[in-house]
């Protein structure tokens, strides 16, 4: 390594858009190691995420449709408090009676929780939910619009 007069190594300028790699095999090895480490230990927060979710609205209701594969009705809890809908539960690992040797284990088993702020026009007392083939459908009916009372006022001639 060469040093300049001030004792620091010289700055190597590389044109924008190009990358200098001293050894392409070392870079490939680092990338492969990173790939395998990510596969072995995925992001811990990913295990606590709720499944893919769609939220839609019609004239009469809002609807939340979420994937919760491997969960039964007993595994999922729904509740509302202070204008917030909370969906929580746990995807439990199946229990086996005899020891099992895993060759690949890609499924995640963990507790999950997701919250949704409810619009003001939701009738909280009429919220319903159904679970079919690993898909949770929550229906949030809208409140009936309160129309101002109309009244005809007669005019008297004086």
C-alpha positions in Angstrom: 0.0 0.0 0.0 1.4 3.4 -0.9 0.9 6.5 1.2 1.0 10.1 0.1 3.0 12.9 1.8 0.2 13.5 4.4 0.3 9.8 5.6 -3.0 8.8 4.2 -3.6 6.4 1.4 -4.4 8.0 -1.9 -8.0 8.4 -3.0 -9.0 6.3 -5.9 -11.6 7.9 -8.1 -14.1 5.6 -9.8 -16.4 6.9 -12.6 -20.1 7.1 -11.5 -22.0 3.9 -12.3 -19.1 1.5 -12.2 -18.1 -0.6 -9.2 -14.6 -1.9 -8.5 -14.4 -5.3 -7.0 -11.0 -6.6 -6.1 -11.9 -10.2 -6.3 -15.3 -11.1 -7.9 -15.3 -14.5 -6.2 -15.0 -12.9 -2.7 -17.9 -10.7 -3.5 -19.9 -13.7 -4.8 -19.0 -15.6 -1.6 -20.2 -12.7 0.6 -23.5 -12.5 -1.3 -24.1 -16.2 -1.1 -23.3 -16.2 2.7 -25.8 -13.4 3.1 -28.4 -15.2 1.1 -28.1 -18.4 3.3 -28.1 -16.4 6.5 -31.3 -14.7 5.4 -32.8 -18.0 4.6 -31.8 -19.6 7.9 -32.9 -16.7 10.1 -35.6 -14.6 8.4 -36.5 -11.2 9.8 -37.9 -11.8 13.2 -40.6 -9.2 12.8 -41.9 -11.0 9.7 -43.1 -13.8 11.9 -45.4 -11.4 13.7 -47.0 -9.9 10.6 -50.6 -10.5 9.7 -51.3 -12.2 6.3 -52.0 -10.4 3.1 -55.0 -8.1 3.5 -57.5 -6.4 1.3 -59.8 -3.6 2.5 -62.8 -2.6 0.4 -65.8 -0.3 0.7 -69.3 -0.4 -0.7 -72.2 1.9 -0.1 -73.4 -0.3 2.8 -70.2 -1.6 4.4 -66.4 -1.9 4.6 -64.8 -5.3 4.3 -61.4 -6.6 5.5 -60.3 -9.8 3.9 -57.1 -11.3 5.3 -55.2 -14.6 4.7 -54.7 -16.6 7.9 -53.6 -20.0 6.6 -53.4 -22.7 9.2 -55.6 -20.9 11.7 -59.0 -22.0 13.0 -61.8 -19.9 14.5 -60.4 -20.7 18.0 -56.9 -19.4 17.1 -58.2 -15.9 16.1 -59.6 -13.1 18.4 -61.4 -10.0 17.2 -62.3 -7.0 19.3 -63.0 -3.3 19.2 -62.1 -0.6 21.6 -62.0 3.2 21.3 -62.6 3.1 17.5 -59.9 0.5 16.8 -60.4 -3.1 15.5 -57.8 -5.6 16.8 -57.2 -8.9 15.2 -54.9 -11.2 17.1 -54.1 -14.9 17.2 -51.5 -17.5 16.9 -50.5 -20.0 14.2 -49.5 -23.0 16.2 -46.9 -25.6 15.2 -48.4 -29.0 14.7 -47.5 -31.5 17.5 -46.0 -34.8 16.4 -45.9 -37.9 18.5 -42.5 -39.2 17.3 -39.3 -37.3 16.6 -39.1 -35.8 13.1 -36.0 -34.8 11.1 -36.7 -31.6 9.2 -35.0 -31.2 5.8 -36.5 -27.9 5.0 -38.6 -25.8 7.4 -40.0 -22.7 5.7 -43.3 -22.2 7.5 -43.5 -19.8 10.4 -45.5 -20.4 13.6 -46.0 -17.4 15.8 -48.5 -15.0 17.4 -49.7 -12.1 15.4 -51.7 -8.9 16.0 -52.9 -6.2 13.6 -55.0 -3.1 14.4 -57.2 -1.0 12.1 -58.6 2.4 13.0 -62.4 2.3 12.3 -64.0 5.0 10.3 -66.6 7.0 12.2 -69.5 5.7 10.1 -69.0 2.0 11.1 -71.8 0.5 13.2 -69.6 -1.3 15.8 -72.5 -3.4 17.2 -73.1 -5.0 13.8 -69.5 -6.1 12.9 -69.4 -9.7 11.8 -66.6 -12.1 10.7 -66.4 -15.5 8.9 -63.4 -17.8 8.3 -63.4 -20.0 5.2 -60.5 -22.0 3.8 -57.8 -19.9 5.6 -59.4 -16.5 4.6 -60.9 -14.3 7.3 -63.6 -11.9 6.1 -64.7 -9.1 8.5 -67.8 -7.1 7.5 -68.1 -3.6 9.0 -71.6 -2.3 8.2 -72.0 1.5 7.9 -74.4 3.3 10.2 -77.8 4.3 8.7 -77.5 7.9 7.6 -79.5 10.1 9.9 -81.6 12.3 7.7 -82.6 15.7 9.1 -86.3 15.7 10.1 -88.3 17.4 7.4 -91.4 19.4 8.4 -93.7 21.5 6.4 -94.5 24.8 8.0 -97.8 26.4 7.2 -97.8 30.1 6.6 -100.8 32.0 8.1 -102.1 35.1 6.4 -102.7 38.0 8.7 
